Amino acid sequence: MEQKTGIPVGKLQADEQTKMKEIDVRLKARVIGQEHAVDKVAKAVKRSRAGLKSKHRPTGSFLFVGPTGVGKTELSKKR
């Protein structure tokens, strides 16, 4: 991987760890007033990235409901 990308594997792992530590904060900055939903999504993503679930299963299965403009789409976007 390191030879193909030119990025040291250690750097990738450190960046991933930083992202996982800050995922809930970053999501809450984009999705206002949905702390409970953000916490659940962040927890599922952290669990998935930490290897605490099968690689053959999805990160999570969520049903986002509510009126227009409350952050359903924004929370589900991959960034």
C-alpha positions as CSV (number, residue, x, y, z in Angstrom):
1,M,0.0,0.0,0.0
2,E,2.8,2.4,0.9
3,Q,4.5,1.8,-2.4
4,K,1.4,2.4,-4.4
5,T,0.2,5.5,-2.7
6,G,3.5,7.0,-1.6
7,I,1.9,7.6,1.8
8,P,3.5,5.8,4.8
9,V,1.1,3.3,6.4
10,G,1.8,4.8,9.8
11,K,0.6,8.1,8.6
12,L,-2.6,6.6,7.3
13,Q,-3.2,4.9,10.6
14,A,-2.5,8.0,12.6
15,D,-4.9,10.0,10.4
16,E,-7.6,7.4,10.8
17,Q,-7.2,7.5,14.6
18,T,-7.5,11.2,14.6
19,K,-10.6,11.1,12.4
20,M,-12.2,8.5,14.6
21,K,-11.5,10.5,17.8
22,E,-13.1,13.6,16.3
23,I,-15.9,12.1,14.3
24,D,-18.7,13.0,16.7
25,V,-17.5,16.6,17.0
26,R,-17.2,17.0,13.3
27,L,-20.6,15.5,12.7
28,K,-22.2,17.7,15.4
29,A,-20.7,20.8,13.7
30,R,-22.6,19.9,10.5
31,V,-25.8,18.5,11.9
32,I,-27.2,20.9,14.5
33,G,-29.7,19.7,17.2
34,Q,-29.4,16.0,16.5
35,E,-26.9,15.0,19.2
36,H,-28.5,11.6,20.0
37,A,-28.6,10.6,16.3
38,V,-25.0,11.8,15.7
39,D,-23.8,9.9,18.8
40,K,-25.4,6.6,17.6
41,V,-23.9,7.0,14.1
42,A,-20.5,8.0,15.4
43,K,-20.5,5.0,17.8
44,A,-21.3,2.6,14.9
45,V,-18.6,4.0,12.7
46,K,-16.0,3.8,15.5
47,R,-17.0,0.2,16.3
48,S,-16.7,-0.7,12.6
49,R,-13.3,1.0,12.1
50,A,-12.0,-0.6,15.3
51,G,-12.6,-4.1,13.9
52,L,-15.2,-4.9,16.5
53,K,-17.6,-6.3,13.9
54,S,-17.5,-8.6,10.9
55,K,-15.9,-7.1,7.8
56,H,-18.8,-8.6,5.8
57,R,-21.5,-6.7,7.6
58,P,-22.5,-3.1,7.0
59,T,-21.3,-0.3,9.3
60,G,-24.8,0.2,10.5
61,S,-28.4,0.2,9.5
62,F,-30.2,3.4,10.4
63,L,-33.7,4.8,9.7
64,F,-33.7,8.6,9.7
65,V,-37.1,10.1,9.9
66,G,-38.4,13.6,10.4
67,P,-39.4,16.7,8.6
68,T,-37.5,18.5,5.9
69,G,-34.3,20.3,7.0
70,V,-33.4,18.5,10.2
71,G,-30.2,16.9,8.9
72,K,-31.2,13.4,7.8
73,T,-29.4,13.6,4.5
74,E,-26.4,15.5,5.9
75,L,-25.8,12.9,8.6
76,S,-25.9,10.0,6.1
77,K,-23.4,11.6,3.6
78,K,-20.0,10.0,3.3
79,R,-17.2,12.5,3.7
